[in-house]
Amino acid sequence: MRPAYPRLLPDPKTSLASTSGKLTPQDFKKECDLGKGSFGKVCKVIHRHSGNPYAIKFISKEQLAQLKMEDQIRNEIEIMQVAQHPNIVRLVTYFEDDSFIYLVMELAEVSLN
């Protein structure tokens, strides 16, 4: 069993609806995996309340703690919240539980035509 890690982030301001008042992974239906990195994976999901597609990046708190990268993820989130450019994927919101930080991002779908 994984240990529970403390909260690392302040509560986000979000317009995404949730059944429990705070977003959880259960508010999203997983469609498919999009990629995997050193801290976790990225999946295409559908927000159950709105039906909108998003990408969610799952970041392991265990790996962040082992590499002492908690401050770096806070900085990444702060930068993603203010970055607005057509070539940068927008961070919609974020949330966390005992094991993961979840970054909810716009889905950048690529057309290969």
C-alpha positions in Angstrom: 0.0 0.0 0.0 1.3 3.4 -0.9 1.8 6.0 1.8 -0.4 9.0 1.9 1.4 12.2 1.0 0.5 15.6 2.4 -1.3 18.3 0.3 1.2 20.2 -1.8 -1.0 22.7 -3.5 -3.6 25.4 -2.6 -7.2 24.7 -3.6 -7.7 25.8 -7.2 -10.3 28.1 -8.6 -12.2 26.0 -11.2 -15.4 26.1 -13.2 -15.5 22.3 -13.7 -18.3 20.7 -11.8 -17.8 17.9 -9.3 -20.2 15.5 -7.6 -18.4 15.9 -4.2 -17.6 19.6 -4.3 -14.0 19.1 -5.1 -12.7 17.4 -8.3 -11.6 13.8 -8.1 -10.5 11.3 -10.7 -14.1 9.9 -10.6 -15.3 13.1 -12.2 -13.6 12.0 -15.4 -14.0 9.0 -17.7 -10.8 7.7 -19.1 -10.7 7.3 -22.9 -7.1 6.3 -23.6 -3.5 6.8 -22.7 -1.7 9.6 -24.6 1.8 9.3 -23.2 4.0 8.4 -20.3 6.9 10.3 -18.6 9.2 10.0 -15.7 6.6 11.3 -13.2 3.5 9.7 -14.5 1.2 9.5 -17.5 -1.2 11.6 -19.6 -4.6 10.3 -20.5 -7.5 11.6 -22.6 -10.6 11.9 -20.4 -14.1 13.1 -20.7 -15.5 15.3 -17.9 -18.6 13.4 -16.7 -20.6 16.6 -16.0 -19.9 18.6 -19.1 -19.0 15.9 -21.6 -15.9 17.9 -22.6 -12.7 16.2 -23.5 -9.5 17.0 -21.6 -6.0 15.6 -21.1 -5.0 14.8 -17.5 -1.4 14.5 -16.4 -1.0 12.2 -13.4 2.0 13.1 -11.3 3.2 10.8 -8.7 3.7 12.4 -5.3 6.0 9.5 -4.3 8.4 10.3 -7.1 8.2 14.0 -6.5 9.1 13.4 -2.8 12.0 11.1 -3.7 13.5 13.6 -6.1 12.6 16.6 -3.9 10.8 18.3 -6.7 7.7 19.6 -4.9 8.7 23.2 -5.4 9.3 22.6 -9.1 5.8 21.3 -9.6 4.4 24.3 -7.8 6.4 26.5 -10.1 5.2 24.6 -13.2 1.6 25.0 -12.2 2.0 28.7 -11.5 3.6 29.2 -14.9 0.9 27.1 -16.7 -1.9 29.1 -15.0 -0.7 32.4 -16.6 0.8 31.2 -19.9 -1.5 32.1 -22.7 -0.3 31.4 -26.2 -1.8 29.5 -29.2 1.1 27.0 -29.1 1.0 26.2 -25.4 -1.5 23.8 -24.0 -3.7 25.6 -21.4 -4.0 24.3 -17.9 -7.7 24.2 -17.0 -7.4 23.3 -13.4 -5.6 20.9 -11.0 -6.4 18.8 -8.0 -4.7 16.2 -5.8 -5.3 13.2 -3.6 -3.0 11.3 -1.3 -0.9 9.8 -4.1 -1.1 12.0 -7.2 -1.3 15.5 -8.5 -3.7 15.8 -11.5 -3.2 18.5 -14.1 -6.4 19.0 -16.2 -5.3 20.5 -19.5 -7.0 21.3 -22.8 -6.8 18.5 -25.2 -4.5 19.2 -28.1 -5.7 16.9 -30.9 -3.5 16.7 -33.9 -4.8 16.2 -37.4 -2.5 14.2 -39.7 -4.2 15.3 -42.9 
